[in-house]
Amino acid sequence: MHIMVATDGSLDPDQTAGFLKHFVRPDDRVTVLTVVEIPRTLLSDLRALFEQRDILQGADTDDEYVSPTPVATLSPNWPGDDAILDRYVRDQQERRAEPLVQAFADVGIDAEAVAVEGADPTRPILEAVEREHVDLLCAGAHGRGMFEGLLGSTSTRLARRAPCPVLLIRI
């Protein structure tokens, strides 16, 4: 069985691992997934931090990340847009998912951490569930009562749309 735990970093690692250890068998696969939102203004803000008088030649200018306003000056130390975004996603994976992976290890469960980019977490989570043939999806729920369904929280959308059983963990 493949169990996926979707987190934005708000799940308590010890409580989650302690609860899920009752569901996980020795041959099960456990994935901790986090979706990292990258605001499109992030790159222009980061470029401003690296600005100098010299024009950087050969900068990474992928269309999907470049702001409409051309940047005239970049530091020669700018590693490129893709490198900056990859590093940001990795940092968020370490911050949000790795504590859960460690907590699972502490209770004897092997788990892997995965981070993907997305503006709204629902779509990338559901895509990963389909692609990875997940048998059980676990996600946190804030439990804000009747307004949760009206506002369309991520956990509510996952419970409604996932092709597999969904276990909501009260945060």
Secondary structure, 3 states (H helix, E strand, C coil): CEEEEECCCCCCHHHHHHHHCCCCCCCCEEEEEEEECCCCCHHHHHHHHHCCCCCCCCCCCCCCCCCCCCCCCCCCCCCCHHHHHHHHHHHHHHHHCHHHHHHHHHCCCCEEEEEEECCCCHHHHHHHHHHCCCCEEEEEECCCCHHHHHHCCHHHHHHHHCCCCEEEEEC
